[in-house]
Every structure is written in C-alpha cells, then in structure tokens.
Amino acid sequence: MRKIILMALCFCLLVLPASAAITNGGFETGDLTGWSTFGTYTPMANTNSNQIGSYCLLMNNPSGDAGITQVVDLTNVDGLSFYYTTSYSWGSGYFRIYIDSDVVYNVTTLDSWSQETIDLSSYSGSHTLKVVTNNRRLYADEFVLVEGEPDAIYWDESSYSAGDISNISYTYPSYSASNENFIDIRSYNSESSVWELEERRMVYSESGSILYTVPSYSSRQFRAELMTRASVLFNPTEIANATMQMSADGAALEFTKYTYDRDENMTWNYYNMPEGSFIVFHSGPTAADATYFQQYSVSGNGSAGYQLPSNGPYGELFYIRAYDSDDNSLGYDYAYTENAPTGEATLHGRIRDASTEAVIFGATVTVAGESTTTDSSGDYTLTINKGTWNIYVSASNYVDKTVSDFTFSGSSYSYNPYLTPSPAALSTLYGSVSAADNGASISQATVTVYNSSKTKSDITSLGAFEINGLADGQTYTIKVTQDYFETYQSTFTFDADDNVLSIELTRKSEEEEEEGEGEEGGGLSDDDDGSSSSSSDDEYRAGRTAAKDVLEESEANVGPMYSMLIVIFFMAAAKKGLK
C-alpha cells in the first residue's frame, strides 16, 4: 500500500517536466529502455522482487563492476528517490550511485528492501546518472527525481555580456495585488563595497519575466531582488534574489525602453564602441526617405538621444544602427512611439491616514479632469479614458499625493495611497460644542485654550472651532463660555494624533439667566443732572414679572385680533361692491 501511495505522490506532487524526468525509472517497459548498460554481467528487468508495478531492476554481478546509466536534467531537482535490496555477495563489494564521477551514494553491506532519497540540490543542468554494483546481487525499483520548489527569481543565464538583453523570471510565493511589487536590479561596486541600484521594474502579476539590457562595466556581478511592500510609506521586503556575472566583451547598443511618448526624448546607450564608430538614428526600417534622421560619432561607452516632436503619429517605428569606421555593422535596436489608447479604465481603492491607518472620508481623487471622493469607508471608484495621466489625491489637513505619468492601458487598476497629515493639522485642535440636553450645536461660544506660554481663542460657528499653534505633548486649559450655558473648563494634554475634542455645555436655569441679565442692566444709571432714582431688587423683580405677564397676554391675543381684522376688511369690500 505504501508503494501505491508513493506512486500517487510522484504523479501528484513531484511532477517534472519531460527534460527533468528519468526515462523508465520503474522498468515497466519490461526491459531497460532509456538506459545504457555496461559490465560483464548485463543488468535486466525482473519480475521476481518488484516493489511498484510489474518489474524492477536486477543486477546479478559476481565480479567486477556492472551497471546502468542515463543522462538526466537536474535543474530544479532536490533529490533522487529509489528502492533497493542487496540480497547476496560474492566477497567484498558495493552498491554505488554516481552523478558523473561523483559518488553520491555508497553501500557495502547486505540490506533488505528500503526506500532512500539522495540530496542532489547542488546540481543543475545535464548530468549522467550511473547505478553500479560490484560483487553484489541488487534489486532496485522506482528511480524518481524529486523536484524542488521553483526559485522565486532567477536569470535565464548565469552570465551575460555588456549590451545583452537578459531575461529575469519571477514567481511570488504569496502575491497581493494591493501591494507594490517590483524587481530591483543592482550591481556590486567592489571599490565602495555597495550593491548599487541600476533599475527598478514594477510588476503587476504573480509570475512572469522581464527583459533587462546589461550595461557596460569592465566586470561586475548583478543581483535581481524580488521585492514587495504595502505602500510607498513602508520599507520594502526582499522575498528572494538571484545573481549573474557580466563581462564587457563586444560592442552593443540599445534603447533605454521600447515605447516612448510622442514628445519624449528617445534615448539609448552604447557600449564598447571602437574609435571612429558612428550611430545612425532614423524612423522606419531603413534610413532612406526617413522622416527623422540623425548621425552621431561615438566611441567607448555612453548615451545619446533624439527629441521627438509632439505632433507625430502614434505607433511609429524607430531604429538605431551602429557601424565601425569601415562601415561594418556593430549592432542595432528599435523602439516605437506609444499607440493611441482607446476605451475606458476604472481606478479604485481605499485611502488611509499614514500615521493611524484610519480610513479618510471625503478625500478627493482626480485623474484626467475626472474627480470623485471617498465614502465613509475610505473607498473610491473613478472611471476615466485610457491614456497616460497624473493621479492627484488630496484631503483636508493632509499633504497632497501625486503619481505622475501613469499609463492606463488596461481595464481596471487599484491604488491605495496613505496620506501624511499636514504640519498645520498636526498642531491644530479641532472640536465641537453642543448642548448636553439635546445635542444641538452651539454657535457664538467663546473657546479659549491657554497655558503659561500662550493663549488662543476661537468663536464657534455651527458648533465647530479650531485652535491653531498647539505643541504636541503640552498641557493646556480649555475654557468655553456662552451667555445661556454654564461655563466649561478643563485641562488636557494635546496629542497631534488624537486632536479632536467634543464638549457638551449645560444650559443655565431661568433664575441664573435672570440673575445674569440683572447683573448686566438691573441698576439705573446716573442722569445728566446728577439726580438718581433707584428701586429695591424686590420691587424691580415684581415689576419685571408684571411686564412679562402683560407681554405674554398680548402675544396670545395677536392671533384672534388678526382674524377679526380680516373679517372686517372683507365685509367692507362686499358693502362697497353692492353700491
């Protein structure tokens, strides 16, 4: 049963490309198809002691070496798995497995059936697998190459020359489309002992490959680093890297990229150009009748370019060709101008605070003249025409963010920026003042914030106030006054990351309101002639109460009086009409 399970694993989990698999590793053809044999005693397929299927290998070798060989591809292979038993010996001897001339497995004892796995992870490429016995009877079965996990990133070749177009393949073990995913290409400067960044390539898929033109150095090691990060505000994480060695043999040239905007400077690099060389730049496959043409004298390494006008056609082909002083071709490269994009694209995402990671409500996203704002979850969706546009993101009390010259050529894109609070916002206290009994916003309340070194004030409008110029971590006293509410006073420590304060005021009682009014205007001022008149508080209160009662009674009678006046008016009009 365990043999059947192993067989299933071989098919389900350890599937190898054809070039990396062992041909007839289980000898189920009934012969040694796929293998070469050597020695006096010829190995054979046998049905007596098979472990999986109907056949196994038998090597019955009384003297000398005998065995089988096969050329295998060990690229991305971790090991070799097999079953064996050595059941008889004709004196001292051994059972060995070789990779080329390296002994990777050696047994000198007689053993019963067992399953073994040999580590081959240090090998790559094409090698000769050799199974050998000496003075032994060997039964063996199910030789299987165990595939390793694919490298997360690798160069297709271990070395390149300057100007070569290299291929870098990558696979993210754990991919998130909401992250920024990119490949950093670095070269090692032996003089400064620093891996210098040559180029950063953004990638937008879980796996794929990029092309990179190798620049010219006398000799330098290159490293491709597979990177990811949640946003530009976070440090990137390196997932894996792979190295490549370059040499500077041969002349070469290449455009710095393969598509250019119409008004862009088309630039290119050249390497190892001999004295007297020149480069011809032209539109179309040949220089004859080219709309654009320019010739440059060059030598060694360097760069050049041609500024295109903005009014030319989209999708135009351009060439650069290098020649030596004898007009022998040294190489060429080509590039295109961008095709005109058509159709619509959708940009969507969520906007957060870079300090607190809280979502931002009401942030504005603008692309190509189209704008939208984030909802209460910080989310937005914007539909725009395809093309190359700037992305602008802004929000009150935050620093604006801009992504320049982003090309929308697909149908859907995700952008999840984090906005940094503005310096002014970080020193401002925002607040609201409301009534404690019904929650209504209170206007015309005076808010004063002070400590030993400063005093700041504001008057509420629709219940809101702002106090600027506060220092993070400093303790302040806040005082709120309004004619019809009790005075509020408290101390607090200002926190730039938690700078919103809500205050509730308690409404004054009627007696307190009257006392306040009395204090403000209850006494009579001196007359011009110096005489004075006064009344006691009790007399004044009684008179004020009586006046208030009369006023309330008058207000109650206004409605009926108004109705009576209307009736009289219509009766008079009717009487006049009868005349």
C-alpha positions as CSV (number, residue, x, y, z in Angstrom):
1,M,0.0,0.0,0.0
2,R,2.8,2.5,0.9
3,K,4.3,1.8,-2.6
4,I,0.9,2.8,-4.2
5,I,0.8,6.0,-2.1
6,L,4.3,6.9,-3.1
7,M,3.4,6.3,-6.7
8,A,0.5,8.7,-6.3
9,L,2.7,11.3,-4.7
10,C,5.2,11.0,-7.6
11,F,2.4,11.9,-10.1
12,C,0.5,14.5,-8.0
13,L,3.2,16.3,-6.1
14,L,6.5,15.7,-7.9
15,V,5.6,16.1,-11.5
16,L,8.6,17.1,-13.5
17,P,9.0,18.5,-17.0
18,A,9.9,15.8,-19.5
19,S,13.5,17.0,-19.7
20,A,13.9,16.5,-15.9
21,A,12.3,13.1,-15.5
22,I,14.0,9.7,-15.6
23,T,13.0,7.6,-18.5
24,N,11.7,4.2,-17.5
25,G,12.7,4.7,-13.9
26,G,10.4,1.9,-12.8
27,F,11.4,-0.5,-15.6
28,E,7.8,-1.1,-16.5
29,T,8.6,-1.5,-20.2
30,G,9.9,-4.9,-19.2
31,D,13.4,-4.0,-20.4
32,L,16.0,-1.3,-20.0
33,T,14.6,1.2,-22.5
34,G,16.1,4.6,-21.8
35,W,19.1,3.2,-20.0
36,S,22.6,2.3,-21.3
37,T,24.4,-0.8,-19.7
38,F,28.0,-1.7,-19.1
39,G,30.0,-4.6,-17.5
40,T,30.4,-8.3,-18.0
41,Y,27.1,-9.3,-16.5
42,T,24.3,-7.5,-18.2
43,P,21.6,-5.9,-16.0
44,M,18.0,-6.8,-16.8
45,A,14.3,-6.1,-15.9
46,N,13.0,-8.7,-13.5
47,T,9.5,-9.7,-12.1
48,N,10.5,-11.6,-9.0
49,S,11.1,-8.8,-6.5
50,N,9.4,-5.8,-7.9
51,Q,8.2,-3.1,-5.4
52,I,5.9,-1.0,-7.6
53,G,4.2,-2.2,-10.8
54,S,5.3,-5.4,-12.5
55,Y,9.0,-5.0,-13.0
56,C,12.2,-4.0,-11.2
57,L,15.9,-3.8,-12.0
58,L,18.1,-6.9,-11.3
59,M,21.9,-6.7,-11.4
60,N,23.5,-10.1,-10.6
61,N,27.2,-9.3,-10.7
62,P,29.6,-12.0,-9.2
63,S,32.8,-10.0,-10.1
64,G,33.8,-6.5,-11.3
65,D,31.6,-3.5,-12.0
66,A,28.3,-3.6,-13.9
67,G,25.6,-1.1,-14.1
68,I,23.2,1.2,-16.0
69,T,23.5,4.9,-17.0
70,Q,21.2,7.7,-18.2
71,V,21.6,11.4,-18.9
72,V,19.2,13.5,-16.9
73,D,18.5,17.2,-16.3
74,L,18.9,18.1,-12.7
75,T,17.7,21.7,-13.0
76,N,15.5,22.5,-10.0
77,V,15.9,18.9,-8.7
78,D,16.2,18.4,-4.9
79,G,17.0,14.7,-4.9
80,L,16.8,11.1,-6.2
81,S,14.4,8.6,-4.7
82,F,14.6,4.8,-5.2
83,Y,14.0,1.3,-3.6
84,Y,16.7,-1.3,-3.3
85,T,17.9,-4.6,-1.6
86,T,21.3,-6.2,-1.8
87,S,20.5,-9.9,-1.2
88,Y,23.7,-11.7,-2.0
89,S,27.5,-11.1,-2.0
90,W,30.4,-12.7,-3.8
91,G,33.0,-11.3,-1.4
92,S,33.7,-7.7,-0.6
93,G,31.9,-5.2,-2.9
94,Y,29.5,-2.3,-3.0
95,F,26.4,-0.7,-4.5
96,R,27.0,2.9,-5.7
97,I,25.2,5.7,-7.4
98,Y,27.2,8.3,-9.3
99,I,26.4,11.8,-10.7
100,D,29.1,12.0,-13.4
101,S,32.2,11.0,-11.5
102,D,30.9,12.0,-8.1
103,V,29.8,9.2,-5.7
104,V,26.6,10.3,-4.2
105,Y,25.5,7.0,-2.6
106,N,27.7,4.0,-1.4
107,V,26.6,0.8,0.4
108,T,28.9,-2.1,1.3
109,T,26.5,-4.2,3.4
110,L,23.7,-6.5,2.6
111,D,20.4,-4.8,3.2
112,S,16.7,-5.7,3.0
113,W,14.3,-3.7,0.9
114,S,14.3,0.0,1.9
115,Q,13.5,3.3,0.3
116,E,16.2,6.0,0.1
117,T,16.4,9.6,-1.1
118,I,19.7,11.2,-2.1
119,D,20.3,15.0,-1.9
120,L,21.0,16.4,-5.4
121,S,20.2,20.0,-4.8
122,S,23.7,21.2,-5.6
123,Y,23.5,20.0,-9.2
124,S,21.8,21.7,-12.1
125,G,21.7,21.2,-15.8
126,S,22.5,18.0,-17.7
127,H,24.4,15.2,-15.9
128,T,25.0,11.4,-16.2
129,L,23.3,9.2,-13.6
130,K,25.1,5.9,-13.0
131,V,23.9,2.9,-10.9
132,V,26.8,0.4,-10.2
133,T,27.2,-2.9,-8.4
134,N,30.4,-4.8,-7.6
135,N,30.2,-8.4,-6.4
136,R,26.6,-7.9,-5.4
137,R,23.1,-9.1,-6.3
138,L,21.0,-5.9,-6.5
139,Y,17.3,-5.5,-6.9
140,A,16.2,-1.8,-7.4
141,D,13.0,-0.1,-8.4
142,E,11.3,3.2,-9.0
143,F,14.1,5.7,-9.6
144,V,12.4,9.1,-9.4
145,L,13.9,12.7,-9.4
146,V,12.3,14.7,-6.7
147,E,11.6,18.2,-7.9
148,G,12.4,21.2,-5.6
149,E,10.4,24.4,-5.2
150,P,11.0,26.7,-8.2
151,D,13.2,29.7,-7.5
152,A,11.2,32.8,-6.7
153,I,13.5,34.7,-9.1
154,Y,16.3,33.7,-11.5
155,W,18.3,34.9,-14.5
156,D,17.9,32.6,-17.6
157,E,21.7,32.6,-18.0
158,S,24.4,32.7,-15.3
159,S,26.4,35.2,-17.2
160,Y,25.9,37.9,-19.9
161,S,28.0,40.3,-21.9
162,A,27.5,44.1,-21.9
163,G,24.6,45.1,-24.1
164,D,23.0,41.6,-23.9
165,I,19.2,41.5,-23.3
166,S,18.9,39.3,-20.3
167,N,15.7,37.6,-19.1
168,I,14.7,37.5,-15.4
169,S,11.9,35.2,-14.4
170,Y,10.0,35.6,-11.1
171,T,7.2,34.0,-9.1
172,Y,5.8,35.5,-5.9
173,P,5.2,32.7,-3.3
174,S,2.5,34.9,-1.7
175,Y,1.2,37.5,-4.1
176,S,-1.0,40.5,-3.2
177,A,-2.2,42.8,-6.0
178,S,-2.8,45.6,-3.4
179,N,0.9,45.7,-2.6
180,E,3.6,47.5,-4.6
181,N,5.5,44.6,-6.2
182,F,8.8,45.2,-8.1
183,I,12.2,43.9,-9.0
184,D,15.3,45.9,-8.0
185,I,18.3,45.2,-10.3
186,R,21.6,46.0,-8.6
187,S,25.3,45.7,-9.4
188,Y,28.2,45.3,-7.0
189,N,30.7,48.1,-6.9
190,S,33.9,46.5,-5.5
191,E,35.5,49.9,-4.8
192,S,32.7,51.1,-2.5
193,S,31.5,47.6,-1.4
194,V,28.0,48.6,-2.2
195,W,25.2,47.0,-4.3
196,E,24.2,49.9,-6.4
197,L,20.7,50.2,-7.7
198,E,20.7,50.0,-11.5
199,E,17.0,49.9,-12.2
200,R,13.6,49.3,-10.6
201,R,10.9,47.5,-12.5
202,M,7.3,47.4,-11.3
203,V,5.5,44.1,-11.8
204,Y,1.7,43.5,-11.8
205,S,1.3,39.7,-11.8
206,E,2.1,36.8,-9.6
207,S,4.6,35.4,-12.0
208,G,6.3,36.4,-15.3
209,S,9.5,37.7,-16.7
210,I,11.2,41.0,-17.5
211,L,13.8,41.9,-20.1
212,Y,16.9,43.8,-18.9
213,T,19.7,45.2,-21.1
214,V,23.0,44.6,-19.3
215,P,25.0,47.9,-19.0
216,S,28.7,48.0,-19.7
217,Y,31.3,47.6,-16.9
218,S,34.8,46.0,-17.1
219,S,33.4,43.2,-15.0
220,R,30.6,43.3,-12.4
221,Q,28.2,41.0,-10.6
222,F,24.5,41.7,-10.9
223,R,21.7,40.8,-8.5
224,A,17.9,40.8,-9.2
225,E,15.8,41.2,-6.0
226,L,12.2,40.3,-5.8
227,M,10.5,42.9,-3.6
228,T,7.1,43.9,-2.1
229,R,5.7,46.5,0.2
230,A,2.2,47.6,1.4
231,S,2.7,51.2,0.0
232,V,5.4,53.8,-0.6
233,L,5.3,54.7,3.1
234,F,6.6,51.3,4.2
235,N,10.0,49.7,3.8
236,P,10.1,47.1,1.1
237,T,10.6,43.4,1.9
238,E,13.0,41.3,-0.1
239,I,11.5,37.9,-0.9
240,A,14.4,36.4,-2.9
241,N,17.3,37.3,-5.1
242,A,19.5,35.8,-7.8
243,T,22.9,36.8,-9.1
244,M,24.5,37.0,-12.6
245,Q,28.1,37.7,-13.7
246,M,28.6,40.0,-16.7
247,S,31.6,40.7,-18.9
248,A,32.3,43.6,-21.3
249,D,33.1,41.7,-24.5
250,G,31.8,43.1,-27.7
251,A,30.2,46.3,-28.9
252,A,26.4,46.8,-28.3
253,L,23.7,49.5,-28.2
254,E,20.1,49.6,-27.0
255,F,17.2,52.0,-26.5
256,T,16.6,52.7,-22.8
257,K,13.0,51.4,-23.3
258,Y,10.8,50.1,-26.1
259,T,7.9,52.6,-26.2
260,Y,8.1,56.4,-26.0
261,D,5.6,59.2,-25.8
262,R,5.4,61.4,-28.8
263,D,7.0,64.4,-27.1
264,E,9.6,62.3,-25.2
265,N,13.4,62.3,-25.7
266,M,14.2,58.8,-27.3
267,T,17.4,57.9,-25.5
268,W,19.8,54.9,-26.0
269,N,23.1,53.6,-24.5
270,Y,26.1,52.2,-26.4
271,Y,28.9,50.0,-25.2
272,N,32.5,49.2,-26.2
273,M,32.4,51.1,-29.5
274,P,35.8,51.2,-31.2
275,E,37.3,54.6,-32.3
276,G,35.7,56.0,-35.4
277,S,32.3,54.4,-34.8
278,F,29.0,56.1,-35.5
279,I,25.4,55.6,-34.8
280,V,22.6,56.3,-37.2
281,F,19.1,57.2,-35.8
282,H,16.1,57.1,-38.2
283,S,12.4,56.4,-38.5
284,G,11.3,53.3,-40.3
285,P,13.2,50.1,-41.2
286,T,15.8,51.9,-43.4
287,A,17.4,55.4,-43.4
288,A,16.3,56.0,-47.0
289,D,13.4,58.6,-47.1
290,A,13.2,58.5,-43.3
291,T,11.1,61.3,-41.7
292,Y,13.6,61.6,-38.9
293,F,17.4,61.1,-39.3
294,Q,20.4,61.9,-37.2
295,Q,24.0,60.6,-37.1
296,Y,26.3,60.5,-34.1
297,S,30.0,59.9,-33.8
298,V,30.8,57.7,-30.8
299,S,33.5,55.6,-29.0
300,G,33.6,53.6,-25.8
301,N,30.6,53.7,-23.6
302,G,27.9,56.5,-23.4
303,S,24.4,57.6,-24.3
304,A,22.6,59.8,-26.8
305,G,19.1,60.8,-27.7
306,Y,16.7,62.5,-30.1
307,Q,13.8,64.8,-29.0
308,L,10.7,63.9,-30.9
309,P,8.0,66.5,-31.7
310,S,4.6,66.0,-30.1
311,N,2.6,66.1,-33.3
312,G,3.9,62.9,-34.9
313,P,1.9,59.7,-35.4
314,Y,1.3,57.1,-32.7
315,G,2.9,53.7,-33.1
316,E,5.8,54.9,-35.3
317,L,8.9,52.6,-35.6
318,F,12.5,53.9,-35.0
319,Y,15.9,52.3,-35.4
320,I,19.4,52.9,-34.1
321,R,22.3,51.2,-36.0
322,A,26.0,51.2,-35.1
323,Y,28.9,51.0,-37.6
324,D,32.7,51.0,-37.2
325,S,35.0,53.2,-39.3
326,D,34.9,50.7,-42.1
327,D,31.1,50.7,-42.2
328,N,30.8,47.2,-40.7
329,S,27.6,46.8,-38.7
330,L,28.2,46.6,-34.9
331,G,24.6,46.1,-33.9
332,Y,21.1,47.7,-33.9
333,D,18.0,48.2,-31.8
334,Y,14.5,49.5,-32.3
335,A,11.6,51.2,-30.4
336,Y,8.1,52.5,-31.0
337,T,6.1,55.5,-30.0
338,E,3.0,54.7,-27.9
339,N,-0.2,53.6,-29.6
340,A,-3.1,55.9,-29.0
341,P,-5.1,54.4,-26.1
342,T,-8.9,53.9,-26.6
343,G,-11.7,52.9,-24.3
344,E,-12.2,53.4,-20.6
345,A,-10.4,52.3,-17.4
346,T,-11.5,52.1,-13.8
347,L,-9.4,53.2,-10.9
348,H,-10.5,52.1,-7.4
349,G,-9.0,51.8,-3.9
350,R,-9.0,52.9,-0.3
351,I,-7.3,56.0,1.2
352,R,-5.9,55.9,4.7
353,D,-4.1,58.1,7.2
354,A,-0.3,57.3,7.2
355,S,0.0,57.8,10.9
356,T,-3.0,56.0,12.2
357,E,-4.0,53.8,9.2
358,A,-7.6,55.1,9.7
359,V,-9.7,55.5,6.5
360,I,-10.1,59.0,5.3
361,F,-13.7,60.2,4.4
362,G,-14.1,62.9,1.8
363,A,-10.7,62.6,0.2
364,T,-10.6,63.7,-3.5
365,V,-9.1,61.6,-6.3
366,T,-8.6,63.4,-9.7
367,V,-7.5,61.8,-12.9
368,A,-7.7,63.3,-16.4
369,G,-10.1,66.0,-15.3
370,E,-12.4,63.5,-13.6
371,S,-12.9,63.6,-9.8
372,T,-14.5,61.6,-7.1
373,T,-14.5,61.5,-3.3
374,T,-14.1,58.7,-0.8
375,D,-17.0,57.3,1.1
376,S,-17.2,56.6,4.9
377,S,-15.1,53.5,4.4
378,G,-12.4,55.5,2.6
379,D,-13.2,53.8,-0.7
380,Y,-13.5,55.4,-4.1
381,T,-14.1,54.4,-7.8
382,L,-13.3,56.5,-10.8
383,T,-13.9,55.8,-14.5
384,I,-11.6,57.6,-16.9
385,N,-10.5,57.4,-20.6
386,K,-7.4,55.3,-21.2
387,G,-4.2,57.2,-21.6
388,T,-1.2,58.5,-19.6
389,W,-2.4,60.7,-16.8
390,N,-1.3,62.1,-13.4
391,I,-3.2,60.8,-10.3
392,Y,-3.9,63.5,-7.8
393,V,-5.1,62.7,-4.2
394,S,-6.0,65.4,-1.7
395,A,-7.8,65.7,1.6
396,S,-8.4,68.4,4.1
397,N,-5.5,68.6,6.6
398,Y,-3.3,66.2,4.6
399,V,-0.4,66.6,2.3
400,D,-1.4,66.1,-1.3
401,K,-0.1,63.0,-3.2
402,T,0.6,62.8,-6.9
403,V,1.5,59.9,-9.2
404,S,3.0,61.2,-12.4
405,D,2.6,59.9,-15.9
406,F,0.7,56.6,-15.1
407,T,-0.4,54.8,-18.2
408,F,-4.0,53.4,-18.1
409,S,-4.0,50.8,-20.9
410,G,-6.0,48.0,-19.2
411,S,-9.5,48.0,-17.8
412,S,-9.1,48.1,-14.0
413,Y,-6.4,49.4,-11.6
414,S,-6.1,49.5,-7.8
415,Y,-4.4,52.4,-6.0
416,N,-4.5,52.5,-2.2
417,P,-2.5,55.6,-1.0
418,Y,-1.6,56.6,2.5
419,L,-1.8,60.4,3.1
420,T,0.5,62.2,5.5
421,P,-1.2,64.7,7.9
422,S,-0.1,68.2,7.1
423,P,2.2,70.0,9.6
424,A,-0.6,72.6,10.3
425,A,-3.1,69.8,11.0
426,L,-0.7,68.2,13.5
427,S,-0.7,71.4,15.6
428,T,-4.4,72.2,15.4
429,L,-7.1,71.3,17.9
430,Y,-10.4,70.6,16.2
431,G,-13.6,70.5,18.3
432,S,-17.3,70.8,18.6
433,V,-19.6,72.4,21.2
434,S,-23.1,71.1,21.8
435,A,-25.9,71.3,24.3
436,A,-25.9,68.4,26.9
437,D,-29.7,68.1,27.0
438,N,-30.4,67.8,23.3
439,G,-27.1,67.6,21.4
440,A,-27.8,70.8,19.4
441,S,-24.7,72.6,18.1
442,I,-24.0,75.8,19.9
443,S,-22.9,78.9,18.0
444,Q,-21.2,82.1,19.4
445,A,-19.5,80.2,22.2
446,T,-16.1,81.6,23.0
447,V,-13.4,78.8,23.2
448,T,-10.1,79.8,24.9
449,V,-7.1,77.5,25.2
450,Y,-4.1,78.6,27.3
451,N,-1.2,77.7,29.4
452,S,1.7,79.7,30.9
453,S,3.2,80.5,27.5
454,K,0.3,81.1,25.1
455,T,-3.4,81.9,24.8
456,K,-5.5,81.0,21.8
457,S,-9.2,81.7,21.2
458,D,-12.0,81.0,18.7
459,I,-15.7,81.5,18.4
460,T,-17.8,78.6,17.3
461,S,-19.7,78.6,14.1
462,L,-22.4,76.0,13.9
463,G,-20.8,74.4,16.9
464,A,-17.3,73.9,15.4
465,F,-14.0,75.5,16.4
466,E,-10.3,75.3,15.6
467,I,-7.3,76.3,17.8
468,N,-4.0,76.5,15.9
469,G,-0.4,76.5,17.1
470,L,-0.5,74.0,19.9
471,A,2.5,71.8,20.8
472,D,2.3,68.1,20.9
473,G,2.6,66.7,24.4
474,Q,1.9,70.1,26.1
475,T,-0.8,70.5,28.8
476,Y,-3.4,73.3,28.3
477,T,-6.5,74.6,30.0
478,I,-9.7,75.0,27.8
479,K,-12.5,77.3,28.8
480,V,-15.8,77.6,26.9
481,T,-18.4,80.4,27.7
482,Q,-21.8,81.2,26.2
483,D,-24.5,83.5,27.6
484,Y,-27.1,80.8,28.1
485,F,-24.9,78.0,29.2
486,E,-22.8,77.2,32.2
487,T,-19.0,77.9,31.8
488,Y,-17.0,74.8,30.9
489,Q,-13.4,74.5,32.0
490,S,-10.9,71.5,31.9
491,T,-7.3,70.7,31.3
492,F,-5.9,68.3,28.6
493,T,-2.7,67.2,27.1
494,F,-2.6,67.9,23.3
495,D,-1.9,64.8,21.1
496,A,-1.3,65.6,17.4
497,D,-2.5,62.1,16.6
498,D,-5.8,62.5,18.6
499,N,-6.6,66.1,18.1
500,V,-10.4,66.2,18.1
501,L,-12.3,67.3,21.2
502,S,-16.1,67.2,21.8
503,I,-17.5,69.5,24.5
504,E,-21.1,69.5,26.0
505,L,-22.4,72.6,27.8
506,T,-25.1,72.5,30.5
507,R,-27.9,75.0,29.9
508,K,-28.4,77.7,32.6
509,S,-31.6,77.7,34.7
510,E,-34.1,80.5,34.3
511,E,-33.1,82.1,37.6
512,E,-29.5,82.1,36.5
513,E,-30.4,83.8,33.3
514,E,-32.3,86.4,35.1
515,E,-29.5,87.0,37.6
516,G,-27.1,87.4,34.7
517,E,-29.4,89.9,33.0
518,G,-29.8,91.8,36.3
519,E,-26.1,92.0,36.8
520,E,-25.7,93.4,33.3
521,G,-28.6,96.0,33.4
522,G,-30.6,95.9,36.6
523,G,-29.5,99.3,38.0
524,L,-30.4,102.7,36.6
525,S,-27.5,104.9,35.5
526,D,-27.0,108.5,36.8
527,D,-29.0,111.2,35.0
528,D,-27.2,114.2,33.5
529,D,-28.3,116.5,36.3
530,G,-26.8,114.3,38.9
531,S,-30.1,113.1,40.4
532,S,-30.6,109.5,40.8
533,S,-33.5,107.1,41.2
534,S,-33.4,103.5,42.4
535,S,-35.7,100.7,43.4
536,S,-35.2,97.7,45.5
537,D,-34.4,94.3,43.9
538,D,-37.8,93.0,45.1
539,E,-39.7,96.0,43.6
540,Y,-37.7,95.6,40.3
541,R,-38.4,91.8,40.1
542,A,-42.1,92.3,40.7
543,G,-42.4,95.0,38.1
544,R,-40.4,92.9,35.6
545,T,-42.7,89.9,36.2
546,A,-45.8,92.0,35.7
547,A,-44.5,93.4,32.4
548,K,-43.6,89.9,31.3
549,D,-47.2,88.7,32.0
550,V,-48.7,91.6,30.0
551,L,-46.4,90.9,27.1
552,E,-47.3,87.2,27.1
553,E,-51.1,88.1,27.2
554,S,-50.7,90.4,24.3
555,E,-48.9,87.8,22.2
556,A,-51.7,85.4,23.0
557,N,-54.3,87.9,21.7
558,V,-52.5,88.7,18.4
559,G,-53.9,85.7,16.6
560,P,-57.7,86.4,17.3
561,M,-57.2,90.1,16.6
562,Y,-55.6,89.4,13.3
563,S,-58.5,87.1,12.2
564,M,-61.1,89.8,13.2
565,L,-59.4,92.5,11.1
566,I,-59.6,90.2,8.1
567,V,-63.4,89.7,8.5
568,I,-63.9,93.4,8.8
569,F,-61.9,94.1,5.7
570,F,-64.0,91.6,3.6
571,M,-67.3,92.9,4.9
572,A,-66.4,96.5,3.9
573,A,-65.3,95.4,0.5
574,A,-68.6,93.5,-0.1
575,K,-70.7,96.5,1.0
576,K,-68.8,98.8,-1.4
577,G,-69.5,96.3,-4.2
578,L,-73.2,96.4,-3.6
579,K,-73.3,100.1,-4.2
